[in-house]
Amino acid sequence: MLREIVLDTETTGTEHAQGDRVIEIGCVELLNHIPTGRTYHVYINPQRAVSAGALAVHGLSDSFLADKPVFASIADEFVEFIGDGRLVIHNASFDVGFLNAEFARTGHKPIDLGGVVDTLSMARRKHPGAANNLDALCSRYGIDNSKRTKHGALLDAEILAEVYIELIGGKQVGFDLSLQPASGRGTQVQTGAAAPREARPRQMISRLTEAERAAHSAFIETLGQNPLWREYLGQAPDAKA
């Protein structure tokens, strides 16, 4: 089973190297590219002010975040939810940079960016020269993003999960009538063994008359020694008198 975690974050600003912090994390679990219904979502007190530019994007104010847990208190449960799943992130270097800065403070192992699926890079390869932000991809693939009036980590992760499935080829119905993703990477999807062929309920009854049988036998006699038809009819090769 391929387990993937579609992830998005919101932050106090754009520069983790200058002290900006993570304030929201949203995750959606996929198994074999199908959402399982399991999600992870948390708001975080960044212990610093949210920039005006970031506030305009996500609407998460300092007063709203004041009573939320700090990152150190949720780090273990967050890492446990991710587990060994492969991360799927849009513009992965941004989110991973912020998360690794947080992990450096808590002493957790950093995320290996090389093992993350970056859907922005995928979209740029598939649609070169086109707009490939999340809203543009939703429009291109007919995905409803009408609830996305502002950025939100869980909502964006849910939308990104749909976009990701489209980027790898979309879904198709398997032979077992369940939804299966069409593989965009040449991976074979096992859809189960073929159903056993049912036995014929009764033996077929011949409708040949005796006269027709006799005429057919007379015709076979004209075909020479040991014709194939004799073997098929169960007659010995030397049955001819």
Beta strands, then each sheet from edge to edge (+ up, - down):
strand 1: 3-11
strand 2: 22-31
strand 3: 34-43
strand 4: 86-89
strand 5: 117-118
strand 6: 171-173
strand 7: 179-181
sheet 1: 3+ 2- 1+ 4+ 5+
sheet 2: 6+ 7-
end
